[in-house]
Amino acid sequence: MPEHVEVARSESERGELVLRSRRDAEGGPSALELRANGVFVMDTVEVGTERALAAAALALVERPARVVVGGLGLGFTMHEVLADARVERCAVVEIEEALVGWMRDGTIPHGPALLADERVVVVVADIAVALAEAPPASYDLVLLDVDNGPGYLVHDANAALYDRPALESARAALAPGGALAVWSADEAPQLAATLEAVFGAAEAVPLPVRLQDRDEHYWLYVARVPSGS
Ligand SMILES: C[S@@+](CC[C@H](N)C(=O)[O-])C[C@H]1O[C@@H](n2cnc3c(N)ncnc32)[C@H](O)[C@@H]1O
């Protein structure tokens, strides 16, 4: 059985947020794990698809100067965004203020170096609200990874993020030639249909992932705003 040690804990109106370290029985290197209300959100072991969310979306846009990432998590998507020299500004919208604090103060050890990049702006807010309030054509890329997918929400209120009004806000916040990418643990045909209705087309991209000796797929849902629109 792996050994868990609590690193930090916080309460918000959405419930408890817990950061803990996990070491497997064989005594390998310890991993950090984030849980919200008892639901596993992510860990630092399998982060290939968090990175792939950014990499696949960055490849679709000619000039991704302005990027917004919905959901800081442990910062891997943001890290991949910052590795792209074309990115001039990366806004990260995170609903849990405590998590931003743990990244800033080094409770999450790789946090301070990531946030020191002068292109990063961290906003404590609901990404749905941030997109609804964004001026038109503010971003070249919108990356959403706030749940385990539309079918497995971290917070029930996030259901609205995958409905037409929120996705219309995301489209309006994108400049011509821009793209939206949404991470999902499972296939999400309803999300694909809504994206098609809002953007005219959408693509489901399988992301291979190795989970406890099994080869599985996570999914990326991508939709683009035509360059001339
Ligand atoms: C799966 S993690 C993101 C992982 C991230 N892509 C990474 O690479 O580490 C989801 C994050 O979204 C945040 N979150 C959940 N709902 C949100 C919302 N409505 N607006 C902004 N952030 C939200 C959670 O607190 C959590 O930090």
PDBQT file of the ligand as one rigid body, heavy atoms in Angstrom, charges set to zero:
ROOT
HETATM    1  C1  LIG A 301      -7.003  18.759 -13.249  1.00  0.00    +0.000 C 
HETATM    2  S1  LIG A 301      -6.475  20.221 -12.456  1.00  0.00    +0.000 S 
HETATM    3  C2  LIG A 301      -5.589  21.062 -13.715  1.00  0.00    +0.000 C 
HETATM    4  C3  LIG A 301      -4.320  20.408 -14.047  1.00  0.00    +0.000 C 
HETATM    5  C4  LIG A 301      -3.401  21.266 -14.878  1.00  0.00    +0.000 C 
HETATM    6  N1  LIG A 301      -3.755  21.168 -16.276  1.00  0.00    +0.000 N 
HETATM    7  C5  LIG A 301      -1.948  20.854 -14.685  1.00  0.00    +0.000 C 
HETATM    8  O1  LIG A 301      -1.252  20.674 -15.671  1.00  0.00    +0.000 OA
HETATM    9  O2  LIG A 301      -1.502  20.718 -13.551  1.00  0.00    +0.000 OA
HETATM   10  C6  LIG A 301      -7.946  21.169 -12.333  1.00  0.00    +0.000 C 
HETATM   11  C7  LIG A 301      -7.767  22.531 -11.703  1.00  0.00    +0.000 C 
HETATM   12  O3  LIG A 301      -8.874  23.354 -12.044  1.00  0.00    +0.000 OA
HETATM   13  C8  LIG A 301      -9.303  24.071 -10.905  1.00  0.00    +0.000 C 
HETATM   14  N2  LIG A 301     -10.710  24.445 -11.133  1.00  0.00    +0.000 N 
HETATM   15  C9  LIG A 301     -11.806  23.668 -10.969  1.00  0.00    +0.000 A 
HETATM   16  N3  LIG A 301     -12.906  24.334 -11.370  1.00  0.00    +0.000 NA
HETATM   17  C10 LIG A 301     -12.493  25.560 -11.807  1.00  0.00    +0.000 A 
HETATM   18  C11 LIG A 301     -13.166  26.673 -12.372  1.00  0.00    +0.000 A 
HETATM   19  N4  LIG A 301     -14.483  26.665 -12.563  1.00  0.00    +0.000 N 
HETATM   20  N5  LIG A 301     -12.425  27.781 -12.702  1.00  0.00    +0.000 NA
HETATM   21  C12 LIG A 301     -11.077  27.785 -12.513  1.00  0.00    +0.000 A 
HETATM   22  N6  LIG A 301     -10.390  26.743 -11.982  1.00  0.00    +0.000 NA
HETATM   23  C13 LIG A 301     -11.089  25.631 -11.646  1.00  0.00    +0.000 A 
HETATM   24  C14 LIG A 301      -9.055  23.101  -9.778  1.00  0.00    +0.000 C 
HETATM   25  O4  LIG A 301      -9.017  23.768  -8.522  1.00  0.00    +0.000 OA
HETATM   26  C15 LIG A 301      -7.720  22.496 -10.194  1.00  0.00    +0.000 C 
HETATM   27  O5  LIG A 301      -6.654  23.265  -9.737  1.00  0.00    +0.000 OA
ENDROOT
TORSDOF 0
